Amino acid sequence: MTGTLYVLLACVLWALDTLIRYPLLAAGLSSLQLVFLEHGLLLLMMLAVSRVVGASLWPFKRGDWPALLVIGGLGSALGTVAFTQAFSLMNPTLVILLQKLQPVVAVSLSAWVLGERISRGFLGYLVVCLAGSLLLMWEDLLPFVGGQDWFYQSGLQTRLLGYGLTFLAVISWGASTVFGKQLSQRGYGTSALMNGRFAVGLLCLLPWVLALQPDALQVTSVQLGWIALMVSISGLLGMAFYYHGLKRIASRHSALAEMCFPVAAGLVNWVFLGFALTPLQCLGAALLVGASLLVHWPLRWPLFRPAQHRSNLDASVSVDQ
């Protein structure tokens, strides 16, 4: 039970991220600027932790670079920028809920990258996940179905861009999960993977920042303090609790506990930021979160019998949240 409580606590800390990230965006910080500073602080903190525990700062070999570019450049840099930008374009609760498509992407990619088998049951879960996602977006997709002049509807193009960025983040994080698992199979531990993720992510963000926002470091001390608090709470402390709990419970049990994250995030966003969901969106959220859970915790019916060796992805799916 203790391990489950640690995972639940990690989910609550992840949910608090919005309370800092969204106001910083509203205060004028760009998504690129915020993610760049976030990576810089996370890398400094991880290097300090590695020094304290005596872990190697860079144990990777030349052949690890393709996987590092995926988890750092695609997952950590591009995925987090897209996720953060989507926050400023649409209801952040929808962004967080649609992020639960990530296990579906991870399992699909694992069949190609890691050669793992996809069961018939997974295809059923995929249909339910897509149905739930459509219900979440239905009010914005309705103009297309009804043949209305959607192009002239106020704010619709902005929300559609937000959906596109959300799905870009989902695909990026799903790919990062698979290649992170590939690196872990080569013997690299959590500290090494996090160091590699943040270092390569920062390296990929640097030319982007120099070209588009060379004044990215020009933030107030108060803003920098809030960013440091955000990465400490949802980044380092949240992940520390998550891995601490994961050592004590099976990965499928952690997947059940992780469903607390979208629920907690939705409540936090509703109570403190005023972002509510419609009844139809609540139904879509229930379908999406439930099917995402069953990807980890399959039913024992013949149709839903999973591949025997696919569960090794479960422990790493949430690393990219």
KOLSEFI-905511 format. One record per residue: x, y, z of N, C-alpha, C in turn; residue in one letter. Coordinates in steps of 0.2 Angstrom, whole numbers, plus 5000, padded with zeros to 4 digits. Example, Ala and Ser with C-alpha at 12.3 -4.5 7.8 and 13.67 -1.06 7.14 Angstrom:
BEGIN
R  n_u  n_v  n_w ca_u ca_v ca_w  c_u  c_v  c_w type
R 5066 4972 5039 5062 4978 5039 5066 4984 5039    a
R 5064 4989 5035 5068 4995 5036 5064 5000 5039    s
//
This chain:
BEGIN
R  n_u  n_v  n_w ca_u ca_v ca_w  c_u  c_v  c_w type
R 5004 4994 5000 5000 5000 5000 5004 5006 5000    m
R 5010 5006 5003 5015 5012 5004 5017 5014 4997    t
R 5018 5009 4992 5021 5011 4986 5015 5014 4982    g
R 5009 5012 4982 5003 5016 4979 5003 5023 4981    t
R 5003 5024 4988 5003 5031 4991 5008 5035 4988    l
R 5014 5033 4987 5020 5037 4984 5018 5039 4977    y
R 5015 5034 4973 5013 5035 4966 5007 5040 4966    v
R 5002 5040 4970 4997 5044 4971 5000 5051 4973    l
R 5004 5052 4977 5007 5058 4979 5011 5061 4973    l
R 5014 5057 4969 5018 5060 4963 5012 5063 4958    a
R 5007 5059 4957 5002 5062 4953 4999 5068 4955    c
R 4998 5069 4962 4995 5076 4964 5001 5081 4963    v
R 5007 5080 4964 5012 5085 4962 5012 5087 4955    l
R 5011 5082 4950 5011 5083 4943 5005 5087 4942    w
R 4999 5086 4945 4993 5090 4944 4994 5097 4946    a
R 4999 5099 4951 5000 5106 4953 5004 5110 4948    l
R 5007 5106 4943 5011 5110 4938 5007 5115 4934    d
R 5001 5114 4933 4997 5119 4929 4996 5125 4933    t
R 4996 5125 4940 4995 5131 4944 5000 5136 4943    l
R 5006 5134 4941 5012 5138 4940 5013 5139 4932    i
R 5013 5134 4928 5014 5134 4921 5009 5139 4918    r
R 5003 5138 4919 4998 5143 4916 4998 5150 4917    y
R 4999 5152 4924 5000 5159 4925 5006 5162 4922    p
R 5012 5158 4922 5018 5161 4919 5017 5162 4911    l
R 5013 5158 4908 5011 5159 4901 5007 5165 4900    l
R 5002 5166 4905 4998 5172 4905 5001 5178 4907    a
R 5007 5178 4910 5011 5184 4912 5015 5186 4906    a
R 5016 5182 4901 5020 5185 4895 5025 5180 4893    g
R 5027 5175 4897 5033 5171 4895 5030 5166 4889    l
R 5035 5165 4884 5033 5161 4879 5034 5154 4881    s
R 5031 5149 4877 5032 5142 4878 5039 5140 4877    s
R 5042 5143 4872 5049 5141 4871 5054 5143 4877    l
R 5053 5150 4879 5057 5152 4884 5056 5148 4891    q
R 5049 5147 4892 5048 5143 4899 5051 5136 4898    l
R 5051 5132 4893 5053 5126 4892 5061 5126 4892    v
R 5064 5131 4889 5071 5131 4889 5074 5132 4896    f
R 5071 5137 4900 5073 5138 4907 5072 5132 4911    l
R 5066 5129 4910 5064 5123 4914 5070 5117 4913    e
R 5072 5116 4907 5077 5111 4905 5084 5113 4908    h
R 5085 5120 4908 5092 5122 4911 5092 5121 4919    g
R 5086 5122 4922 5086 5121 4929 5086 5114 4931    l
R 5082 5110 4927 5082 5103 4928 5089 5099 4927    l
R 5092 5101 4922 5099 5099 4921 5104 5100 4927    l
R 5104 5106 4929 5108 5108 4935 5106 5104 4941    l
R 5100 5104 4942 5098 5100 4948 5100 5092 4948    m
R 5099 5089 4942 5101 5082 4941 5108 5081 4941    m
R 5112 5086 4938 5119 5085 4939 5121 5086 4946    l
R 5118 5090 4950 5120 5091 4957 5118 5084 4961    a
R 5112 5081 4959 5110 5075 4962 5115 5069 4960    v
R 5117 5069 4954 5122 5064 4952 5128 5065 4955    s
R 5131 5071 4957 5137 5072 4960 5136 5069 4967    r
R 5131 5070 4971 5130 5068 4978 5130 5061 4978    v
R 5126 5057 4974 5126 5050 4974 5131 5047 4971    v
R 5136 5050 4968 5142 5047 4964 5140 5044 4958    g
R 5135 5046 4954 5133 5043 4948 5137 5046 4942    a
R 5138 5042 4937 5142 5045 4931 5137 5050 4928    s
R 5140 5056 4926 5136 5061 4923 5135 5060 4916    l
R 5139 5056 4912 5138 5055 4905 5140 5048 4903    w
R 5137 5042 4904 5139 5036 4903 5138 5033 4896    p
R 5135 5037 4892 5132 5035 4885 5138 5034 4880    f
R 5136 5030 4875 5141 5028 4870 5138 5031 4863    k
R 5143 5031 4858 5141 5034 4852 5135 5031 4849    r
R 5134 5025 4850 5128 5022 4847 5121 5023 4850    g
R 5122 5027 4856 5116 5029 4860 5113 5035 4857    d
R 5116 5039 4853 5114 5045 4851 5107 5045 4848    w
R 5106 5041 4843 5099 5041 4840 5093 5041 4845    p
R 5094 5036 4850 5089 5036 4855 5089 5042 4860    a
R 5095 5045 4861 5095 5051 4865 5092 5057 4862    l
R 5092 5057 4855 5089 5062 4851 5082 5062 4852    l
R 5079 5056 4852 5072 5055 4852 5069 5057 4859    v
R 5073 5054 4864 5070 5056 4871 5071 5063 4873    i
R 5077 5066 4871 5079 5073 4873 5076 5078 4868    g
R 5078 5077 4861 5076 5082 4856 5068 5082 4855    g
R 5066 5076 4853 5059 5075 4852 5054 5075 4858    l
R 5056 5070 4862 5051 5070 4868 5052 5076 4873    g
R 5058 5077 4875 5058 5082 4881 5058 5089 4878    s
R 5061 5091 4872 5061 5098 4870 5055 5099 4866    a
R 5054 5096 4860 5048 5098 4855 5042 5096 4859    l
R 5041 5090 4862 5035 5088 4865 5033 5093 4871    g
R 5038 5095 4875 5036 5099 4880 5034 5106 4878    t
R 5037 5109 4873 5036 5115 4870 5029 5115 4867    v
R 5027 5109 4863 5020 5109 4860 5015 5108 4866    a
R 5016 5104 4871 5012 5103 4877 5011 5110 4880    f
R 5016 5114 4881 5015 5120 4885 5012 5125 4881    t
R 5013 5126 4874 5010 5130 4870 5002 5129 4869    q
R 5000 5122 4869 4993 5120 4869 4990 5123 4875    a
R 4993 5124 4881 4990 5126 4887 4987 5133 4886    f
R 4990 5137 4882 4988 5144 4880 4983 5145 4875    s
R 4982 5139 4872 4977 5140 4866 4970 5136 4867    l
R 4970 5132 4873 4964 5129 4874 4963 5127 4881    m
R 4958 5124 4883 4957 5122 4890 4963 5117 4892    n
R 4967 5119 4897 4972 5114 4899 4970 5107 4901    p
R 4964 5107 4904 4962 5100 4906 4961 5096 4900    t
R 4959 5098 4895 4958 5094 4889 4965 5092 4886    l
R 4970 5096 4887 4977 5095 4885 4979 5089 4889    v
R 4978 5089 4896 4981 5084 4900 4977 5077 4899    i
R 4970 5078 4898 4966 5072 4896 4969 5068 4890    l
R 4969 5072 4885 4971 5069 4878 4978 5066 4878    l
R 4982 5068 4883 4989 5066 4884 4989 5058 4886    q
R 4983 5056 4888 4982 5049 4890 4982 5044 4884    k
R 4982 5047 4878 4983 5043 4872 4990 5041 4872    l
R 4995 5043 4876 5002 5042 4875 5003 5034 4876    q
R 5000 5030 4881 5002 5023 4881 5000 5020 4874    p
R 4995 5022 4871 4993 5019 4865 4998 5020 4859    v
R 5001 5026 4859 5006 5027 4854 5012 5023 4856    v
R 5014 5023 4863 5020 5019 4865 5019 5012 4863    a
R 5014 5009 4864 5013 5002 4863 5013 5001 4855    v
R 5010 5005 4851 5010 5004 4844 5017 5005 4842    s
R 5021 5010 4844 5028 5010 4842 5033 5005 4844    l
R 5031 5002 4850 5035 4996 4853 5035 4990 4848    s
R 5029 4989 4845 5028 4984 4840 5033 4985 4834    a
R 5035 4991 4832 5039 4992 4827 5047 4992 4829    w
R 5048 4996 4835 5055 4997 4837 5057 4991 4841    v
R 5053 4989 4845 5056 4983 4850 5053 4976 4848    l
R 5049 4976 4842 5047 4970 4840 5042 4966 4844    g
R 5038 4970 4848 5033 4967 4853 5027 4966 4849    e
R 5023 4961 4851 5017 4959 4848 5011 4963 4851    r
R 5006 4965 4846 5000 4969 4848 4995 4964 4848    i
R 4991 4963 4854 4985 4959 4854 4979 4962 4851    s
R 4974 4957 4850 4968 4960 4847 4964 4964 4852    r
R 4965 4963 4859 4962 4967 4864 4965 4974 4863    g
R 4971 4975 4862 4974 4982 4861 4970 4986 4856    f
R 4968 4983 4850 4965 4986 4845 4958 4988 4848    l
R 4955 4984 4852 4948 4986 4855 4949 4992 4859    g
R 4955 4992 4864 4956 4998 4868 4957 5004 4864    y
R 4961 5003 4858 4962 5009 4853 4956 5012 4851    l
R 4951 5008 4849 4945 5011 4847 4941 5015 4852    v
R 4941 5012 4858 4938 5016 4864 4942 5022 4865    v
R 4948 5022 4865 4952 5028 4866 4951 5034 4861    c
R 4950 5032 4855 4949 5036 4850 4941 5039 4851    l
R 4937 5035 4853 4930 5037 4854 4930 5042 4859    a
R 4933 5041 4865 4934 5046 4870 4937 5052 4868    g
R 4942 5052 4864 4945 5058 4862 4940 5062 4857    s
R 4937 5059 4853 4932 5062 4849 4927 5066 4853    l
R 4924 5062 4858 4919 5066 4863 4922 5072 4866    l
R 4928 5072 4868 4932 5077 4871 4932 5083 4866    l
R 4933 5082 4860 4934 5087 4855 4927 5088 4851    m
R 4922 5085 4853 4916 5085 4848 4913 5092 4847    w
R 4913 5096 4852 4910 5102 4851 4914 5107 4846    e
R 4920 5106 4846 4924 5109 4841 4924 5106 4834    d
R 4923 5100 4834 4923 5096 4828 4916 5097 4824    l
R 4911 5098 4828 4904 5099 4826 4903 5103 4820    l
R 4906 5109 4819 4905 5113 4813 4908 5109 4807    p
R 4913 5105 4807 4915 5101 4801 4909 5096 4799    f
R 4906 5093 4804 4901 5088 4803 4895 5091 4800    v
R 4893 5097 4803 4887 5100 4800 4888 5104 4794    g
R 4894 5105 4791 4895 5109 4785 4895 5116 4786    g
R 4896 5118 4792 4896 5125 4794 4902 5129 4792    q
R 4902 5136 4792 4908 5140 4790 4912 5140 4796    d
R 4916 5135 4797 4920 5134 4803 4926 5139 4803    w
R 4928 5141 4797 4934 5145 4796 4933 5152 4799    f
R 4926 5154 4799 4925 5161 4802 4923 5161 4809    y
R 4922 5155 4812 4920 5155 4819 4926 5157 4824    q
R 4924 5161 4828 4929 5165 4833 4932 5159 4837    s
R 4939 5159 4837 4943 5155 4842 4943 5148 4840    g
R 4940 5146 4835 4940 5139 4833 4947 5137 4830    l
R 4949 5141 4826 4956 5139 4823 4961 5139 4828    q
R 4961 5143 4833 4966 5143 4839 4965 5136 4843    t
R 4959 5134 4844 4958 5128 4848 4960 5122 4844    r
R 4959 5122 4837 4961 5117 4833 4969 5116 4833    l
R 4972 5122 4833 4980 5122 4833 4982 5119 4840    l
R 4978 5121 4845 4979 5118 4852 4979 5110 4852    g
R 4974 5107 4848 4973 5100 4848 4979 5097 4844    y
R 4981 5101 4838 4987 5098 4834 4993 5098 4838    g
R 4994 5103 4842 5000 5103 4847 5000 5098 4852    l
R 4994 5097 4855 4993 5091 4860 4995 5085 4857    t
R 4992 5083 4851 4994 5077 4848 5001 5076 4846    f
R 5004 5082 4844 5011 5082 4843 5015 5080 4849    l
R 5013 5082 4855 5016 5081 4861 5015 5073 4863    a
R 5009 5071 4862 5007 5064 4863 5012 5059 4859    v
R 5013 5061 4853 5017 5056 4849 5024 5057 4851    i
R 5026 5063 4852 5033 5064 4854 5035 5060 4861    s
R 5030 5061 4866 5031 5057 4872 5031 5050 4871    w
R 5026 5047 4867 5026 5040 4866 5032 5037 4863    g
R 5035 5041 4858 5041 5039 4855 5047 5039 4860    a
R 5047 5044 4865 5052 5045 4870 5051 5039 4875    s
R 5045 5036 4876 5044 5031 4881 5048 5025 4878    t
R 5047 5023 4872 5049 5017 4868 5057 5017 4868    v
R 5060 5023 4866 5067 5023 4865 5070 5024 4872    f
R 5067 5027 4877 5069 5027 4884 5070 5020 4887    g
R 5065 5016 4885 5065 5009 4887 5071 5005 4884    k
R 5072 5007 4877 5077 5004 4874 5084 5005 4877    q
R 5085 5012 4879 5091 5013 4883 5091 5010 4890    l
R 5086 5009 4893 5086 5006 4900 5088 4998 4899    s
R 5086 4995 4893 5088 4988 4892 5095 4988 4891    q
R 5098 4993 4889 5106 4993 4888 5109 4994 4895    r
R 5106 4995 4900 5109 4995 4907 5109 5002 4910    g
R 5106 5007 4907 5107 5014 4910 5101 5015 4915    y
R 5103 5018 4921 5099 5019 4926 5095 5025 4925    g
R 5090 5027 4930 5086 5032 4930 5090 5039 4930    t
R 5095 5040 4934 5098 5046 4934 5102 5047 4927    s
R 5105 5042 4924 5108 5043 4918 5103 5045 4913    a
R 5097 5042 4913 5092 5043 4907 5090 5050 4908    l
R 5089 5053 4914 5086 5059 4915 5091 5064 4914    m
R 5098 5063 4915 5103 5068 4913 5104 5068 4906    n
R 5103 5062 4902 5104 5062 4895 5098 5066 4892    g
R 5092 5065 4895 5086 5068 4892 5086 5075 4892    r
R 5088 5078 4898 5088 5085 4899 5094 5089 4896    f
R 5099 5085 4895 5105 5088 4892 5104 5089 4884    a
R 5102 5083 4881 5101 5083 4874 5095 5088 4873    v
R 5090 5088 4877 5084 5093 4876 5086 5100 4876    g
R 5091 5102 4881 5093 5108 4881 5097 5110 4875    l
R 5101 5105 4873 5106 5106 4867 5101 5107 4861    l
R 5096 5104 4860 5091 5105 4854 5088 5111 4855    c
R 5086 5113 4861 5082 5120 4861 5087 5126 4860    l
R 5093 5125 4861 5098 5131 4861 5098 5135 4854    l
R 5099 5131 4849 5098 5135 4842 5092 5138 4841    p
R 5086 5134 4843 5080 5137 4842 5079 5143 4846    w
R 5081 5143 4852 5081 5149 4856 5085 5155 4853    v
R 5091 5154 4851 5095 5159 4848 5092 5162 4842    l
R 5089 5158 4838 5086 5160 4832 5079 5164 4833    a
R 5075 5162 4838 5069 5165 4839 5068 5169 4845    l
R 5072 5168 4850 5071 5172 4856 5077 5172 4860    q
R 5082 5176 4857 5088 5177 4860 5088 5180 4867    p
R 5083 5183 4869 5082 5186 4876 5078 5181 4881    d
R 5079 5175 4880 5075 5170 4884 5077 5170 4891    a
R 5083 5172 4892 5085 5172 4899 5083 5179 4903    l
R 5080 5183 4900 5078 5190 4903 5071 5189 4906    q
R 5072 5186 4912 5066 5185 4916 5067 5188 4923    v
R 5062 5190 4926 5063 5193 4933 5064 5187 4938    t
R 5067 5189 4944 5069 5184 4949 5063 5181 4951    s
R 5057 5184 4952 5051 5181 4954 5049 5175 4949    v
R 5049 5177 4943 5047 5172 4938 5052 5166 4938    q
R 5059 5167 4939 5063 5162 4939 5062 5158 4945    l
R 5060 5161 4951 5059 5157 4957 5053 5153 4956    g
R 5048 5155 4952 5042 5151 4951 5043 5145 4947    w
R 5048 5146 4941 5050 5141 4937 5054 5135 4941    i
R 5058 5138 4945 5062 5133 4950 5058 5129 4954    a
R 5052 5132 4957 5048 5129 4961 5044 5124 4957    l
R 5042 5125 4951 5038 5121 4947 5042 5115 4945    m
R 5048 5116 4943 5052 5110 4941 5054 5106 4947    v
R 5055 5109 4953 5056 5105 4959 5051 5101 4961    s
R 5044 5104 4961 5039 5100 4963 5036 5095 4958    i
R 5035 5097 4952 5032 5092 4947 5038 5088 4944    s
R 5044 5091 4943 5049 5087 4940 5053 5082 4945    g
R 5057 5085 4949 5062 5081 4953 5058 5077 4958    l
R 5054 5081 4962 5051 5078 4968 5045 5073 4966    l
R 5042 5075 4961 5036 5071 4958 5039 5064 4955    g
R 5045 5065 4951 5048 5059 4949 5051 5055 4954    m
R 5054 5058 4959 5057 5054 4965 5052 5050 4968    a
R 5046 5053 4970 5041 5049 4973 5038 5043 4968    f
R 5038 5045 4962 5035 5040 4957 5040 5034 4957    y
R 5046 5035 4956 5051 5029 4956 5051 5026 4963    y
R 5051 5030 4968 5051 5027 4975 5045 5022 4976    h
R 5039 5024 4973 5033 5019 4974 5034 5014 4969    g
R 5037 5015 4963 5037 5010 4958 5041 5004 4960    l
R 5046 5005 4964 5050 4999 4967 5046 4995 4971    k
R 5041 4997 4974 5037 4993 4979 5031 4990 4977    r
R 5028 4992 4970 5022 4989 4968 5023 4987 4961    i
R 5019 4982 4958 5019 4980 4951 5018 4986 4947    a
R 5021 4986 4941 5020 4992 4936 5012 4992 4934    s
R 5008 4987 4934 5001 4987 4932 4997 4991 4938    r
R 5000 4990 4944 4996 4993 4950 4998 5001 4950    h
R 5004 5002 4948 5006 5009 4947 5002 5013 4941    s
R 5000 5009 4936 4996 5012 4931 4989 5013 4933    a
R 4986 5009 4938 4980 5011 4941 4980 5017 4945    l
R 4986 5018 4949 4986 5024 4953 4987 5030 4949    a
R 4991 5029 4943 4992 5035 4939 4986 5038 4936    e
R 4980 5034 4936 4974 5037 4933 4972 5043 4938    m
R 4975 5043 4944 4973 5049 4948 4976 5056 4945    c
R 4981 5055 4941 4984 5062 4938 4979 5066 4934    f
R 4975 5063 4929 4971 5067 4925 4965 5070 4930    p
R 4963 5065 4934 4957 5067 4939 4959 5073 4943    v
R 4965 5072 4946 4968 5078 4951 4969 5084 4947    a
R 4972 5083 4941 4973 5089 4937 4967 5093 4935    a
R 4962 5089 4933 4955 5092 4931 4952 5095 4937    g
R 4952 5093 4943 4950 5096 4949 4953 5102 4951    l
R 4960 5102 4950 4964 5108 4952 4963 5113 4947    v
R 4962 5112 4940 4961 5117 4935 4954 5120 4936    n
R 4949 5115 4938 4942 5118 4939 4942 5122 4945    w
R 4944 5120 4950 4944 5124 4957 4948 5131 4956    v
R 4954 5130 4954 4958 5136 4955 4959 5140 4949    f
R 4958 5137 4943 4958 5141 4936 4952 5142 4933    l
R 4946 5139 4935 4940 5139 4932 4939 5136 4926    g
R 4943 5131 4924 4942 5127 4918 4938 5121 4919    f
R 4931 5121 4917 4927 5115 4918 4926 5112 4912    a
R 4923 5106 4913 4921 5101 4907 4914 5101 4906    l
R 4911 5100 4900 4904 5099 4899 4903 5091 4901    t
R 4896 5090 4901 4895 5083 4903 4897 5078 4897    p
R 4897 5080 4891 4899 5076 4885 4907 5075 4886    l
R 4910 5080 4888 4918 5079 4889 4919 5075 4895    q
R 4915 5075 4900 4916 5071 4905 4916 5063 4903    c
R 4911 5062 4899 4910 5055 4897 4916 5053 4892    l
R 4918 5058 4888 4924 5056 4884 4930 5055 4888    g
R 4931 5059 4894 4936 5058 4898 4936 5051 4901    a
R 4930 5049 4904 4930 5043 4907 4932 5037 4902    a
R 4929 5037 4896 4931 5032 4891 4938 5032 4890    l
R 4941 5038 4888 4949 5038 4887 4953 5036 4893    l
R 4952 5038 4899 4956 5036 4904 4955 5029 4906    v
R 4948 5026 4905 4947 5019 4907 4951 5015 4902    g
R 4950 5016 4895 4953 5012 4890 4961 5013 4891    a
R 4964 5019 4893 4971 5019 4894 4973 5015 4899    s
R 4969 5015 4905 4971 5010 4910 4971 5003 4908    l
R 4966 5001 4904 4966 4994 4902 4971 4992 4897    l
R 4975 4997 4894 4981 4995 4890 4986 4992 4895    v
R 4986 4995 4901 4990 4992 4907 4988 4986 4910    h
R 4981 4986 4912 4978 4981 4916 4972 4978 4912    w
R 4974 4973 4908 4970 4970 4903 4965 4966 4906    p
R 4958 4965 4904 4953 4961 4906 4955 4954 4904    l
R 4953 4949 4908 4955 4942 4907 4950 4938 4902    r
R 4948 4942 4898 4944 4938 4892 4948 4936 4887    w
R 4946 4931 4883 4951 4929 4878 4952 4934 4872    p
R 4947 4938 4871 4948 4944 4866 4953 4949 4868    l
R 4953 4950 4875 4958 4955 4878 4964 4952 4881    f
R 4966 4946 4879 4972 4944 4882 4978 4947 4879    r
R 4983 4950 4883 4988 4954 4880 4994 4950 4878    p
R 4999 4953 4875 5005 4950 4873 5009 4949 4880    a
R 5012 4943 4881 5015 4941 4887 5021 4946 4889    q
R 5024 4949 4884 5030 4953 4885 5030 4960 4884    h
R 5023 4962 4883 5022 4969 4882 5022 4974 4889    r
R 5021 4970 4894 5021 4974 4901 5027 4978 4903    s
R 5033 4976 4899 5039 4980 4901 5039 4987 4900    n
R 5034 4989 4896 5033 4996 4894 5030 5000 4900    l
R 5026 4996 4904 5021 5000 4908 5025 5005 4913    d
R 5031 5002 4916 5034 5006 4921 5037 5013 4918    a
R 5038 5014 4911 5041 5020 4909 5036 5024 4905    s
R 5030 5022 4905 5025 5026 4901 5024 5033 4904    v
R 5024 5034 4910 5023 5040 4914 5029 5045 4914    s
R 5035 5042 4912 5041 5046 4913 5040 5053 4910    v
R 5037 5053 4904 5037 5059 4900 5031 5063 4901    d
R 5027 5063 4906 5022 5067 4908 5024 5074 4910    q
//
